[in-house]
Amino acid sequence: MTVRVKAPGRVNIIGEHTDYNDGFVLPFAIDRYVEVEVRASKDFSLTSKLFGQTIKVEKNEKRGDWTDYVMGVVWALEEAGYKVEPFEMTIDSTLPTGAGLSSSAALEVASAVAIMKLMNHSIDPRELVQICVRAEREFVGVRCGVMDQFTAVFAKKDHAILLDTMTMNYEYVPLNLNNCEFVLIDSNVKHELSSSEYNRRRMECETILKKLNKRSFREISEKDISALEPTLRKRAKHVLGENQRVLKMVEALRKNNLFLAGCFLYESHASLRDLYEVSCDEIDFIVGFLKGRTGVLGARIVGGGFGGSVLALVRKNISQLNFEELDREYRKLYGRSIRVLHVNSDDGVLFSQLISPVSSSGI
């Protein structure tokens, strides 16, 4: 038997670096996917069409490459009590890697669903999310939040997800963008410090909680952070402000106030650049170029930072000449091209793979 499963990448409209701080996020799945095909085998064999590699895994231990995301899922499933027999897996993708679109979570979710179907196991969607999160945190070694995997599972076409990562309650927010759309501009930059600095930001946030003797950022006020040292104060100020921006963005979308929604995107980018310090020159140039252009309502960095993509809210009739000019100027400065991705929202595996739904316990 051969099993095929695809899981989507995601764009987070707003709520960056809040998901591991008990905060709010507002992602939606996009129509770019990681697709896996699995069949039973005598050995674990993984083939990536993107990298043109086939790797046989004799011992399930961290290798430090793309195979960790699949074998991490195998490890996490077995840790959860599911028996996993050897399989062959072929991986294909329409998601650009390193672009801040969560290709790693899409691979984890697609792999987990395919493996469970091949082994004839059933699984609750929430447990599926936790298994994939554990694979990335404990096997791969990236201390991610829950947003990426949750979106790949629970996303619903034409909607964003307002997720409270403290309670894991969520609700769907309609994406009525009228004559506007979200566009992704891939900087084609992936700085090597991204993973280490991501983990450093998590440690800084944990330090803030310890210094303030708080269990969660949801217990912290602006007054509480005034005594923190400057770097930690900036980190905390971003998290507190970004949480409020998520809720404001939801209201703006519900009222179809897309001009205000764009303003929140610019505010988020400034906070990520100046307070959380996870942007970079290339990304700042793209956002700065777009700001004030006719037809551009807002833009910000998305993903973990230090490269990746810019999310822009634009009029559908925006001139392609804007992007062509951006590409010319970008190449002059940085010696590489941008890639513009027009994306639509799509379903996660909860709906596309017909996994039994669970209660959302709305926010």
QUIJO-V596652 format. One record per run of one state. SS is the DSSP state (H for helix, E for strand, - for the rest). FROM is the first residue (numbers start at 1). LEN is the number of residues. Records with the same first field share a line. If there is no record, write none. Layout:
# QUIJO-V596652
SS->FROM-LEN ; FROM-LEN
This chain:
# QUIJO-V596652
-->1-1 ; 13-6 ; 22-2 ; 41-3 ; 49-4 ; 58-9 ; 80-7 ; 94-9 ; 119-6 ; 141-6 ; 155-4 ; 165-5 ; 175-5 ; 191-3 ; 213-4 ; 220-4 ; 228-2 ; 255-3 ; 275-6 ; 291-5 ; 303-4 ; 316-4 ; 335-4 ; 343-2 ; 347-2 ; 353-11
E->2-11 ; 24-17 ; 44-5 ; 53-5 ; 87-7 ; 159-6 ; 170-5 ; 180-11 ; 296-7 ; 307-9 ; 339-4 ; 345-2
H->19-3 ; 67-13 ; 103-16 ; 125-16 ; 147-8 ; 194-19 ; 217-3 ; 224-4 ; 230-25 ; 258-17 ; 281-10 ; 320-15 ; 349-4
